[in-house]
């Protein structure tokens, strides 16, 4: 199952009169900077490093099936400031999906190893 548009199809937003590539680029750049800050804070706080990064998903190895298993917490049990936090408020992230290492290996075998696992994790 393909995610998004194939590379050869034109992006539909280009036909809209309100299409502003400069604004889109600014919004995406700001989002990407925030994402990299959280990646660095999470790495520093918990020595957790992503195994794959997609446009809207980050894949971390986890010792358990819950997204709470990888979130770095303070001694009081609260999320470390500046790291990823689960929720629906701005600045928080949502859990896209959990898969096993065996699932990931199966994807690599089926697809030949030339793809980004982050684009498939939410299937």
C-alpha positions in Angstrom: 0.0 0.0 0.0 1.5 3.3 -1.1 1.4 6.3 1.2 0.9 9.7 -0.4 1.1 10.6 -4.1 3.4 8.7 -6.4 6.5 10.7 -7.4 5.2 11.2 -11.0 1.9 12.8 -10.0 1.6 16.6 -9.7 0.8 17.9 -6.2 -2.9 19.0 -6.2 -2.2 22.1 -4.1 -0.2 23.7 -6.9 -3.4 24.3 -8.8 -5.0 26.4 -6.0 -5.0 30.1 -6.3 -4.0 30.5 -2.6 -1.0 28.3 -3.0 2.0 30.0 -1.4 5.2 28.0 -1.6 7.1 30.5 0.5 4.6 30.2 3.4 4.6 26.4 3.1 8.4 26.4 3.2 8.5 28.6 6.3 6.0 26.5 8.2 7.8 23.3 7.3 11.2 24.8 8.2 9.9 25.9 11.7 8.3 22.5 12.3 11.6 20.7 11.3 13.7 22.9 13.6 11.4 22.1 16.5 11.5 18.4 15.6 15.3 18.4 15.6 15.4 20.2 19.0 13.2 17.5 20.5 15.3 14.8 18.9 18.5 16.2 20.5 16.8 16.8 23.9 15.5 13.2 23.9 18.9 11.9 22.9 20.6 13.9 25.7 18.0 13.0 28.4 17.6 9.3 27.7 20.3 8.3 25.2 17.4 7.4 22.8 18.2 7.7 19.1 15.7 7.2 16.3 16.2 4.3 13.8 14.1 6.1 11.1 12.7 9.6 10.5 9.9 10.2 8.0 8.0 13.4 7.1 5.5 12.9 9.9 6.8 9.9 11.9 9.9 9.0 14.0 10.7 5.4 14.8 12.4 4.6 18.1 13.4 1.2 19.4 11.4 0.4 22.5 11.7 -2.1 25.3 7.9 -2.5 25.4 4.8 -2.1 23.2 3.6 1.2 24.8 4.8 4.6 23.6 5.3 5.4 27.3 8.1 2.9 27.4 10.5 5.3 25.6 9.5 8.7 26.9 12.2 10.1 29.2 10.8 11.0 32.6 12.2 13.0 35.5 12.7 11.5 39.0 9.2 12.8 39.8 7.7 10.8 36.8 7.0 13.9 34.6 8.2 14.2 31.0 11.7 15.8 30.7 11.2 19.4 29.4 12.0 19.8 25.7 11.6 16.2 24.8 8.7 14.4 23.1 5.4 14.4 25.1 2.2 12.5 24.2 -0.9 14.5 23.8 -3.2 16.5 21.6 -2.0 20.0 22.6 0.3 22.0 20.3 3.9 20.9 20.7 2.9 17.4 21.7 3.1 14.2 19.6 0.7 11.4 19.0 1.4 7.7 18.9 1.3 6.6 15.3 1.8 2.9 15.8 3.9 0.1 17.4 5.4 -2.7 15.4 7.8 -5.5 16.3 11.3 -6.0 15.0 10.1 -9.1 13.2 7.5 -6.9 11.4 10.3 -4.5 10.3 12.5 -7.4 9.1 9.5 -8.7 7.0 9.1 -5.2 5.5 12.8 -5.2 4.5 12.6 -8.6 3.0 9.4 -7.7 1.0 10.7 -4.3 -0.2 14.3 -5.0 -0.8 15.6 -2.7 1.9 15.3 0.6 -0.2 12.6 2.4 1.7 12.0 4.3 4.9 10.4 2.2 7.7 9.0 5.4 9.2 6.6 5.8 6.3 5.1 2.3 7.1 5.0 2.2 10.9 1.4 3.5 11.2 -0.1 0.7 9.0 
